[in-house]
Amino acid sequence: MLEAAELAINKLIILSILNRIPGVTLSQLTTISLETLYMDYFDFVTAFEALCRDELAAESTRKGESVMDAIGRPVTRCDLTPRGKTLFDTLENRIPLPIRSYLAQACSGWRKDIRLQNTLSASCDPDGNGFFTVRLRQHDGLKDLVDLRLAIPDRQMGQMICERWKRHPSTVYLGLLSVLTGELTPSPEMGSEDREAEGAGEAGAALPNPDPLQQSFLPDQGQTETETERGADAAPRP
């Protein structure tokens, strides 16, 4: 009887997560569920499979999915079904209060993280002509900041571009702006030592070259002494 009660709570926890984060990937759903510390991996699998079997939850690959898993396949996303939504609204209070409080806080943070993850995507696909099309996208939640397509000669180069875009999107974006505008942009990944060195370089470069129209006709003291010494050296000895 205890096992049945625990299974019921596990199902409600999963339904709660799906209600708060629609379209969560299976990997993300697994992680959030395990972070409640109320179930282990096998408990999660048992509960989620039961929900799908009872048509209370659904797992599917969306058409046009741009997010890929580690081996390059479109990720699957999980959602509540109408039946699952009705059941959850009826039984939500059966979830222990500490777990409900935790889920409310944790899911809020996860929504922000997932929203950031979904703003960045990269893909490398053959174009049918012996080349590969690399598509780099960045979305701020309202509009596309970057939607760039490149024709690349081989897959390895395309995958390298995709990986760099995912790891350093700001650097690539600022570098692209710098190339297109002809203006230097600061690197967001520059360390403190690099910034100090750059600052020293800028300080040295900040000294302007003397304007020939504003220079005095009289040599300065250092120049006079130098020329006097040269003259003394050049004078013939008796």
URCOR-V179920 format. One record per residue. N is the residue number from 1. RES is the residue in one small letter. SS is DSSP state (h for helix, s for strand, l for the rest). PSI is psi in radians with two decimals (999 if undefined). Layout:
n->N res->RES ss->SS psi->PSI
n->N res->RES ss->SS psi->PSI
This chain:
n->1 res->m ss->l psi->-0.66
n->2 res->l ss->h psi->-0.71
n->3 res->e ss->h psi->-0.68
n->4 res->a ss->h psi->-0.67
n->5 res->a ss->h psi->-0.73
n->6 res->e ss->h psi->-0.69
n->7 res->l ss->h psi->-0.69
n->8 res->a ss->h psi->-0.72
n->9 res->i ss->h psi->-0.72
n->10 res->n ss->h psi->-0.72
n->11 res->k ss->h psi->-0.75
n->12 res->l ss->h psi->-0.63
n->13 res->i ss->h psi->-0.78
n->14 res->i ss->h psi->-0.73
n->15 res->l ss->h psi->-0.65
n->16 res->s ss->h psi->-0.74
n->17 res->i ss->h psi->-0.77
n->18 res->l ss->h psi->-0.57
n->19 res->n ss->h psi->-0.62
n->20 res->r ss->h psi->-0.51
n->21 res->i ss->l psi->1.40
n->22 res->p ss->l psi->2.48
n->23 res->g ss->l psi->0.32
n->24 res->v ss->s psi->2.53
n->25 res->t ss->s psi->2.80
n->26 res->l ss->h psi->-0.67
n->27 res->s ss->h psi->-0.78
n->28 res->q ss->h psi->-0.71
n->29 res->l ss->h psi->-0.73
n->30 res->t ss->h psi->-0.83
n->31 res->t ss->h psi->-0.82
n->32 res->i ss->h psi->-0.70
n->33 res->s ss->h psi->-0.75
n->34 res->l ss->h psi->-0.52
n->35 res->e ss->h psi->-0.24
n->36 res->t ss->l psi->-0.29
n->37 res->l ss->l psi->0.27
n->38 res->y ss->l psi->-0.27
n->39 res->m ss->l psi->2.70
n->40 res->d ss->l psi->-3.07
n->41 res->y ss->h psi->-0.75
n->42 res->f ss->h psi->-0.61
n->43 res->d ss->h psi->-0.72
n->44 res->f ss->h psi->-0.83
n->45 res->v ss->h psi->-0.75
n->46 res->t ss->h psi->-0.80
n->47 res->a ss->h psi->-0.75
n->48 res->f ss->h psi->-0.72
n->49 res->e ss->h psi->-0.63
n->50 res->a ss->h psi->-0.68
n->51 res->l ss->h psi->-0.76
n->52 res->c ss->h psi->-0.69
n->53 res->r ss->h psi->-0.62
n->54 res->d ss->l psi->0.10
n->55 res->e ss->l psi->0.64
n->56 res->l ss->l psi->-0.36
n->57 res->a ss->s psi->2.74
n->58 res->a ss->s psi->2.45
n->59 res->e ss->s psi->2.22
n->60 res->s ss->s psi->2.83
n->61 res->t ss->l psi->2.13
n->62 res->r ss->l psi->2.56
n->63 res->k ss->l psi->2.31
n->64 res->g ss->l psi->0.32
n->65 res->e ss->l psi->2.22
n->66 res->s ss->l psi->-0.24
n->67 res->v ss->l psi->2.25
n->68 res->m ss->s psi->2.70
n->69 res->d ss->l psi->-2.99
n->70 res->a ss->l psi->-0.43
n->71 res->i ss->l psi->0.25
n->72 res->g ss->l psi->0.23
n->73 res->r ss->l psi->2.60
n->74 res->p ss->s psi->2.40
n->75 res->v ss->l psi->2.70
n->76 res->t ss->l psi->2.52
n->77 res->r ss->s psi->2.65
n->78 res->c ss->s psi->2.44
n->79 res->d ss->s psi->2.78
n->80 res->l ss->s psi->2.51
n->81 res->t ss->l psi->2.88
n->82 res->p ss->h psi->-0.69
n->83 res->r ss->h psi->-0.72
n->84 res->g ss->h psi->-0.66
n->85 res->k ss->h psi->-0.76
n->86 res->t ss->h psi->-0.78
n->87 res->l ss->h psi->-0.73
n->88 res->f ss->h psi->-0.77
n->89 res->d ss->h psi->-0.55
n->90 res->t ss->h psi->-0.65
n->91 res->l ss->h psi->0.18
n->92 res->e ss->h psi->-0.65
n->93 res->n ss->h psi->-0.18
n->94 res->r ss->h psi->-0.30
n->95 res->i ss->l psi->2.27
n->96 res->p ss->l psi->2.45
n->97 res->l ss->h psi->-0.76
n->98 res->p ss->h psi->-0.66
n->99 res->i ss->h psi->-0.67
n->100 res->r ss->h psi->-0.74
n->101 res->s ss->h psi->-0.73
n->102 res->y ss->h psi->-0.79
n->103 res->l ss->h psi->-0.68
n->104 res->a ss->h psi->-0.72
n->105 res->q ss->h psi->-0.79
n->106 res->a ss->h psi->-0.73
n->107 res->c ss->h psi->-0.53
n->108 res->s ss->h psi->-0.79
n->109 res->g ss->h psi->-0.68
n->110 res->w ss->h psi->-0.64
n->111 res->r ss->h psi->-0.71
n->112 res->k ss->h psi->-0.77
n->113 res->d ss->h psi->-0.76
n->114 res->i ss->h psi->-0.65
n->115 res->r ss->h psi->-0.69
n->116 res->l ss->h psi->-0.70
n->117 res->q ss->h psi->-0.65
n->118 res->n ss->h psi->-0.19
n->119 res->t ss->l psi->-0.20
n->120 res->l ss->s psi->2.25
n->121 res->s ss->s psi->2.69
n->122 res->a ss->s psi->2.44
n->123 res->s ss->s psi->2.65
n->124 res->c ss->s psi->1.95
n->125 res->d ss->s psi->2.53
n->126 res->p ss->s psi->2.51
n->127 res->d ss->l psi->0.02
n->128 res->g ss->l psi->-0.09
n->129 res->n ss->l psi->0.35
n->130 res->g ss->l psi->-0.05
n->131 res->f ss->l psi->3.12
n->132 res->f ss->s psi->2.42
n->133 res->t ss->s psi->2.07
n->134 res->v ss->s psi->2.22
n->135 res->r ss->s psi->2.15
n->136 res->l ss->s psi->2.23
n->137 res->r ss->s psi->2.54
n->138 res->q ss->s psi->2.25
n->139 res->h ss->s psi->2.40
n->140 res->d ss->l psi->0.21
n->141 res->g ss->l psi->-0.33
n->142 res->l ss->l psi->-0.62
n->143 res->k ss->l psi->2.87
n->144 res->d ss->s psi->2.15
n->145 res->l ss->s psi->-0.66
n->146 res->v ss->s psi->2.31
n->147 res->d ss->s psi->1.55
n->148 res->l ss->s psi->2.32
n->149 res->r ss->s psi->2.34
n->150 res->l ss->s psi->2.46
n->151 res->a ss->s psi->2.06
n->152 res->i ss->s psi->2.44
n->153 res->p ss->l psi->-0.45
n->154 res->d ss->l psi->2.78
n->155 res->r ss->h psi->-0.70
n->156 res->q ss->h psi->-0.76
n->157 res->m ss->h psi->-0.71
n->158 res->g ss->h psi->-0.74
n->159 res->q ss->h psi->-0.62
n->160 res->m ss->h psi->-0.71
n->161 res->i ss->h psi->-0.75
n->162 res->c ss->h psi->-0.77
n->163 res->e ss->h psi->-0.72
n->164 res->r ss->h psi->-0.66
n->165 res->w ss->h psi->-0.71
n->166 res->k ss->h psi->-0.61
n->167 res->r ss->h psi->-0.69
n->168 res->h ss->l psi->1.07
n->169 res->p ss->h psi->-0.66
n->170 res->s ss->h psi->-0.71
n->171 res->t ss->h psi->-0.78
n->172 res->v ss->h psi->-0.74
n->173 res->y ss->h psi->-0.81
n->174 res->l ss->h psi->-0.63
n->175 res->g ss->h psi->-0.68
n->176 res->l ss->h psi->-0.75
n->177 res->l ss->h psi->-0.68
n->178 res->s ss->h psi->-0.75
n->179 res->v ss->h psi->-0.74
n->180 res->l ss->h psi->-0.56
n->181 res->t ss->h psi->-0.31
n->182 res->g ss->l psi->0.18
n->183 res->e ss->l psi->2.47
n->184 res->l ss->l psi->2.39
n->185 res->t ss->l psi->2.49
n->186 res->p ss->l psi->2.53
n->187 res->s ss->l psi->2.23
n->188 res->p ss->l psi->-0.23
n->189 res->e ss->l psi->0.19
n->190 res->m ss->l psi->2.30
n->191 res->g ss->l psi->3.02
n->192 res->s ss->h psi->-0.67
n->193 res->e ss->h psi->-0.69
n->194 res->d ss->h psi->-0.68
n->195 res->r ss->h psi->-0.71
n->196 res->e ss->h psi->-0.74
n->197 res->a ss->h psi->-0.72
n->198 res->e ss->h psi->-0.68
n->199 res->g ss->h psi->-0.69
n->200 res->a ss->h psi->-0.70
n->201 res->g ss->h psi->-0.69
n->202 res->e ss->h psi->-0.62
n->203 res->a ss->h psi->-0.71
n->204 res->g ss->h psi->-0.66
n->205 res->a ss->h psi->-0.25
n->206 res->a ss->l psi->-0.32
n->207 res->l ss->l psi->2.04
n->208 res->p ss->l psi->2.64
n->209 res->n ss->l psi->2.47
n->210 res->p ss->l psi->2.44
n->211 res->d ss->l psi->2.11
n->212 res->p ss->l psi->-0.43
n->213 res->l ss->l psi->-0.34
n->214 res->q ss->l psi->0.06
n->215 res->q ss->l psi->2.56
n->216 res->s ss->l psi->2.61
n->217 res->f ss->l psi->-0.32
n->218 res->l ss->l psi->2.29
n->219 res->p ss->l psi->2.68
n->220 res->d ss->l psi->3.06
n->221 res->q ss->h psi->-0.73
n->222 res->g ss->h psi->-0.72
n->223 res->q ss->h psi->-0.68
n->224 res->t ss->h psi->-0.79
n->225 res->e ss->h psi->-0.67
n->226 res->t ss->h psi->-0.79
n->227 res->e ss->h psi->-0.60
n->228 res->t ss->h psi->-0.75
n->229 res->e ss->h psi->-0.72
n->230 res->r ss->h psi->-0.71
n->231 res->g ss->h psi->-0.68
n->232 res->a ss->h psi->-0.69
n->233 res->d ss->h psi->-0.59
n->234 res->a ss->h psi->-0.29
n->235 res->a ss->l psi->2.44
n->236 res->p ss->l psi->2.45
n->237 res->r ss->l psi->2.50
n->238 res->p ss->l psi->999
